[in-house]
Amino acid sequence: MRVVGLISGTSVDGIDAALVEISGTVTDLQVSLIAGETYAYPEALRSQILSVCQGEALSMAAFAGLDDAIAQAFAEAAIAIQSGHSPAALIGSHGQTVYHRPAAQQLGYSLQLGRGALIAHLTGVTTISNFRVADIAAGGQGAPLVSPVDVALLSHPTYHRCVQNIGGIGNVTYLPARNTTASNRSVFGWDTGPGNTLLDLAIQQLSNGQQTYDADGAWAAQGTPCQPLVEQWLQQPFFQQQPPKSTGRELFGWEYLQTCLADAAPYALSPADLLATLTEFTAASIAQSYRDFLPQLPDQVLVCGGGSRNRYLKERLQVNLDPVTVYTTDDMGLSADFKEAIAFAVLAYWRQQEIPGNLPEVTGASQALLLGEIHRGGLSLK
């Protein structure tokens, strides 16, 4: 089956679209990437999304307009990625997260805008969306959801692996070797903390809005990390919290960066030193979470997401995880840039096949469930 996967992550960089051919079910899943592209939001729309993520109030009319504008952008991306190719039979759209409250004393809450019904109407293709709500309703975090796809596509017969996505927020899936005894074959996963979000926000502030990210980590690589600051920031309670756990911009966002800047003020860091320290914070938080919560360190770490293109961040992750070898999922034949979009294409495919899409041991849900709401394509308005 040919499926389009769509996602815009917490960095709000744009819409990642993947056109893939999928066959099999779970243990024999086969996925082939036909085309992948990132489609930038119109700048006014991106600015509005970021403002809402930072807590800007909206009227219900404005909220509905934003939901529709995001759906329109997602539909345009779905149409564009199919150009020149045989059409897809299905779209899996994660949408744009604008708010995420992890499960604690009450059920969690997670809101993704870009309603699937409108995408289905605009494209004429059946669209599955709103993947997180079923897991949350069963007491789960609603995140990370890509772990079962990681299991299907990236498990190895003899190597224990961690698949580390570094988007705006980082998340990990621990994949024990397939030849491990059944009693030790547990999959683990959780959000590790900040990925690129704090770095991107700092770059925007330091460059007066002229840059949105540190290409290849070149600016940060000119600096020296302030280790006392990194150790101070790692005391944040989230890092001590046992999985299952998830997080977002609500914690590691603009206000958190301002706290970091205030903490850094006595050290009189240069801009490059500050970026190096924030980069080290991301790398160290990932490595610390592995040591704190995994049964053992993996043999390999496979990095994907925007952070996989940050050479300096990868170098610091390698140093923090030594002697574990750090690769990208590209090295294993799965696109690092579009792995998350591919994952939501697979989750949509599984939903249509009536195959559960969550891993309760990762999200904390009470049971495995079908994920996503189905919106039929080709329905006209009457």
N, C-alpha and C positions, 0 to 999 in steps of 0.2 A: 504494500500500500504506500502511496506517495502522500507525505504529510508535511505541513509547514509548522515549525515551532517558532514561537515569538516570545521574547522577554525583554523588558527593560529593568535593569537592576537598581540597587540603591544608589549607585553613582549617577544615575539619570544621564548617562552618556549618550543614549540613543537606543533605538530598538534593534536588538539582534534578531535576525531572521535566518532560519535554516530550512532549506528544502531537502527532505531526506526520503529515501526509500527504505521501508521497514518490512521485515518478515519474521516469522517465528513467533514465539510467545515470551518466555522468560529465560529458561535455561538454554534455549537455542536462538535467542534474539540476534538478528542481523540488522545492522544499520549502515547505510551508505549515504554520505553527504554529497548531494548533487550540487548545491549552491549555498553559499553563506554570505551575508552582507549585513553591515550595520547602517541603519538609516537614522540620521540625526533628526531630533525634534526641531521644529521651528523654534528660534531662540526665545520668542515670547512665551511659547507653551512650556519650554524647559524652565524658564524663570518662574513661571506660575507654579509648576510642579514643585520646584525646590522651595518656594515660599510656603506652600501648603505643608510640605514635609517639615518645615521649621516652625509650624504652628500658626500660620496666618489663618484668620477666620474667613469663612466664605458664607454667603447666603446660599440657600438651597438651590436657587436658580443658577447661581454661579458654579456651584458644585456639580449640578447636572450638566452644565455646559462644559466643564472641565472633563467630566467622565466621557462625554460624547467626543470632545476634541481628541482625547487620547485614543479612543476606539477608532476614530477616523484615521489617525496616524498609523495605528496598528494594521488597519485594513489596507491602507496604501502600501505598507511594507509587505504584507502578505501577497498582494497583487504583483508588486514589483519583483519579488524574489522568484516568482513563477514565470516571469517573462522569458520567452525563448525555450521553455521547457514544457513537457506534458503537464497538464494541470494536476493539482493536488486534490485528493478526495476528502481531506480533513485538515483542520487547523487546530493546533493546541496553543492557546494564548495564556501566558501567565499574567499579563497585564503589568501595570505600574504600581508597585507598593507605595502607598503614601502614609500608612500608619501600621505599626505592628506592636501589639502588647502581648508579651509571652504569658502563657498559662502560669498562674501562681495560686493564690487563694481562690480565684474564680477562673472560669473558662477564659482562655486567651481570646484575642481579637486581632484580625489581620485584614486590612482593606487594600484590595488591588483595583485600580480604576482602569477603564477601557473595556466596557461591558461586551461580553461575548455575543449577546443577541444582535448588537449593532454591527459587529464585525461580520457575523454570519449574513446579515441582511445586505451589507455593502459588497461583500465578496461573492455571495451566492454559494459559499462553501460551509458545510456543517462545522461549527466551531465549538470546542470544549474549553471552558474557562473556569475561574473561581475554584482552583484546585485545593486551596488550603482549608476551606471551611469544614469539610467532612472530618478531617483529622482533628481539627480544633474542637468540633462538637463532641468528639470521642475522648476529650481530655488531653489531646496532644498539643504540641507547640505549633503545628502547621509548618514546621521547618526543622531541619532541611528536608526537602522533598526529593532531591535528586539521588539520594543514597541507593534506592533499589535499582536505578539505572546504572549507577557506578558498579554495583554488584554484578549486573548482567554483562556489562561491556568491558570492565577493567580488572576483574578478579584474575589472579594468576595461579597456576598449579602449585608453585613452590615459594613464591615471594609473598610476604606480608606487605601490603601497600596502604598508603594513605593517599586519597585523592583530595587535594586541597584547592578549593576554589577561592580565589582572591578577587572578589568584586568590590563593591563598596564595603560590604561586610564579608568576613571570611567564614567559610564552613568546611568541615572535613568529613569524609567517610573513611573508616578503617576497614580494610578488606583483608581478612585472614586468608592465607594460602588455601586453595581448594583441597589440597591433600591433608590439611590439618584434621585431627580427630574431631568428631562431631561435637564433643563436649567443649572444645576450644575454638569452635568456628563461629563465634559471635561477631556480628557486624556492629560497629559503633559509629555514631555520628553526632555532631552538634555544631552550633555556630561558635567559632573560635574568638570572635571579637572584631575589632576594626580591620578592614582590608585597606582599600584605597581612600575611604571617605575622609579621614582626617588629613591625609596627605593632599588630596584634591582641594579641600577647603583652605588649607594653609597656603597652597600654591596660589589660589585665587586671591587671597588676602595679601600675600607678599608681592604679587605681580600687579596689584591694583586692577585685578580683573582681566589682565592681558593674557594670562594662561589659565587653563582649566585643569592641567595635570602636568606632572614632571616626566617628560618623555624619556624613556629608558632609565629613569632615575638619575639623569645626568647631573642635575643641580644638587640633589642629596649626596651624590657620590663625591662631591667636592668638600663635604663637611665631615665632622667627626662626631659620632654619637656621644651624648652625655649619659653615661651609664647610671649615675645616681637618679636621674629623672626617670629613666626607663624602669628602674627597680621601684621607684615610688608609684608610677602609674600602674604597674602590675599588681599593686595591692587593691585595686578597684574590686569591690565584692563580686562582680560578674565572673572574674577569673577564678575565684575560689568556689563558685557554685558548681555543684555536680550536674553532669548531663542527666537527662535531656535538657537542653537549654537553647534559646534563640535570642537574638537581639536585632537592633536596627539603628537607624539614625536617631530614634527617640533617645537612645543612650549615647551612642558614639557619633554625635553630630556637631552642629555649630556651637552650642553651649559647652559641650565637652572640650572642644578645641580651645575656647576662650579660657577654660580652667587650665588646660595644658600650657597656654601662653603665659598665664599668670604664674604658674609653677616655674616656668622657665626664666621668668624675668630676672631673678637674682643671679643667674648664671651668665647673663649678658651674651647669649649665643648669637652668632651670625645667622643670617637666613639659611645658609647651607648647613650649618650645624643643627639648626632646628629641624630641618627636613630630614637630615640623617638620623636624628633622635626619634622622630615620628616613624621613620622607616624601620628603625631598630625595634621600636615598640610593637609594630605589627609582626615582625619576624619573631621576636622573643615571646610574644603572647601565643603565637601558634606553637612554638617549640615547647613552651611551658605546659600548655594544655595537653600535648601528647604525653609528656612525662608524668603529668598528674593523673590522667584519666584513661590511658590505654594500658592493656595488660602487658605490652612490651612495645618498644620502638619498632617502627616498620623497617623493612629492608629498603624500600623505595618510597619517595614522595613524588606524586605526579601533580604538578601545579597547572591550573587552568584559570580562565577569567582574565580580566585586564591586567592583574598583577603579574601574570606569566610573561608579560612583555616588559616588565620593569627589571632590567638586568641587575641593578644594584640591590633591589629587594630580594631577588633570587639568590644573589651572593650572600646576603646577610642571613637568609633562611638556611642556606647550606652551612654557614659557619655555626649558627645556633643549633643545628641538628646533627652536626658531625658526630659519628662517621656515616650517617644515613645519606644516601645519594639522592639528590633532588633533580628530577626531570620535569618536562612538561608532558601533558597528555598528547601533544603532537608527536612526541617521541614514540608513543605507543599506538599511533595511527588514529587518534581521535582528536579532532580539532579543539585546541585550547581556547580559541576565540569564541567558538560557537557551541561548546559542549552543553551549556545551560539551555540554549535554544533547542538543541537536539534532544535534551532530556525531556523538555515539555512536549515535543513532538511524540516521544515514546510514551509519556504519561497519557496523552490524548489517545494514542493508539491502544494502550492497555485499557483505557476507560471504554472505548468502543468494543473491545474484545471481552469486556466484563472481567478484567483481571485487576485485583487490588493493586493500588499504586503507592501505598505508604509502607514504611517499616516501623511498626510500633516500638521496637527496641531502640529506634533512633529518635522518633518524635515524642514518645511517651503516650501515644494513643492507646486506648484499651483494646483495640483490635485492628486487624488489617481491613481496609475499606476501599471501595471504588472512589476515586477522586475525580472531581470535576463535574460541571453542569453542562448538559448537551443543548446546543442551540442549532436547530436545523437550518441549513442553508436553502436558498432558493425560494423562500416564502415571501410573497409580495404583501405590501400593506394594503388593506381594504378600506 
